[in-house]
Amino acid sequence: MPIDPTGWLFKGWTEGHPALGWEATAAYLSLPVVLVITQTISQKILQPPPSEDPAQQQTQQILKFLPLMIGWFALNVPAGLGIYWVFNNAITTAQGWYIRQQFKPAAATAGASGSGSTTMFSSGSATMEKPKAKPSGFVVDERLPKLDETPAGAKKRRGD
C-alpha cells in the first residue's frame, strides 16, 4: 500500500475537524506558509530587472508559481528540510541584497554626460569606471597586463 504523505491533512476529518485537531494542524501548516512567504519575498527582491525578451518574460511568469510549489513540497517532506529552506531563503536574500547594494551605480547621471558607454560603479570606499566594451563584446579591464606583454620583473624565456 503506497504511503500518502498528506493523508494527515486531507483524510480522517470528523464533523468538520481535522483528525489532528485545529491547533496541531495549524502548527504543521505554519512552516509551509512561512516558507511560501519567505520564498515570495526572496523572489521579489532578487529578480532581475524587466526585459523585453519574450523568453525571459515567460520564465518570470512560470517562476511566480515556484513559492507555491515549494510550499506544497514542504508539506510532504520532514519539517527539518522546511526549516532549512526558510533559513536558506533568509540568508540568500540578505546576501544578495547586500551584494547588490555594494555594486549599485554611483550616480545615475554619470554615464549620461558622456557617450553613454561607461558607467561608474561604487564598491564601498572605491569608485571605479567600467571599461568600454571591445568590438567582440567582451569587457577587458585595462589595469590587467595584456597577454602579449611580459609583466614587469618577469624573465623572458629562451627563444623569445
Secondary structure in CASP SS format (residue, H / E / C, confidence):
PFRMAT SS
TARGET T0000
AUTHOR 0000-0000-0000
METHOD secondary structure of the structure
MODEL  1
M C 1.00
P C 1.00
I C 1.00
D C 1.00
P C 1.00
T C 1.00
G H 1.00
W H 1.00
L H 1.00
F H 1.00
K C 1.00
G C 1.00
W C 1.00
T E 1.00
E C 1.00
G C 1.00
H E 1.00
P C 1.00
A C 1.00
L C 1.00
G C 1.00
W H 1.00
E H 1.00
A H 1.00
T H 1.00
A H 1.00
A H 1.00
Y H 1.00
L H 1.00
S H 1.00
L H 1.00
P H 1.00
V H 1.00
V H 1.00
L H 1.00
V H 1.00
I H 1.00
T H 1.00
Q H 1.00
T H 1.00
I H 1.00
S H 1.00
Q H 1.00
K H 1.00
I H 1.00
L H 1.00
Q C 1.00
P C 1.00
P C 1.00
P C 1.00
S C 1.00
E C 1.00
D C 1.00
P H 1.00
A H 1.00
Q H 1.00
Q H 1.00
Q H 1.00
T H 1.00
Q H 1.00
Q H 1.00
I H 1.00
L H 1.00
K C 1.00
F C 1.00
L H 1.00
P H 1.00
L H 1.00
M H 1.00
I H 1.00
G H 1.00
W H 1.00
F H 1.00
A H 1.00
L H 1.00
N H 1.00
V C 1.00
P C 1.00
A H 1.00
G H 1.00
L H 1.00
G H 1.00
I H 1.00
Y H 1.00
W H 1.00
V H 1.00
F H 1.00
N H 1.00
N H 1.00
A H 1.00
I H 1.00
T H 1.00
T H 1.00
A H 1.00
Q H 1.00
G H 1.00
W H 1.00
Y H 1.00
I H 1.00
R H 1.00
Q H 1.00
Q H 1.00
F C 1.00
K C 1.00
P E 1.00
A C 1.00
A C 1.00
A C 1.00
T C 1.00
A C 1.00
G C 1.00
A C 1.00
S C 1.00
G C 1.00
S C 1.00
G C 1.00
S C 1.00
T C 1.00
T C 1.00
M E 1.00
F E 1.00
S E 1.00
S E 1.00
G C 1.00
S C 1.00
A E 1.00
T E 1.00
M E 1.00
E E 1.00
K C 1.00
P C 1.00
K C 1.00
A E 1.00
K C 1.00
P C 1.00
S C 1.00
G C 1.00
F C 1.00
V E 1.00
V C 1.00
D C 1.00
E C 1.00
R C 1.00
L C 1.00
P C 1.00
K C 1.00
L C 1.00
D C 1.00
E C 1.00
T C 1.00
P C 1.00
A C 1.00
G C 1.00
A C 1.00
K C 1.00
K C 1.00
R C 1.00
R C 1.00
G C 1.00
D C 1.00
END
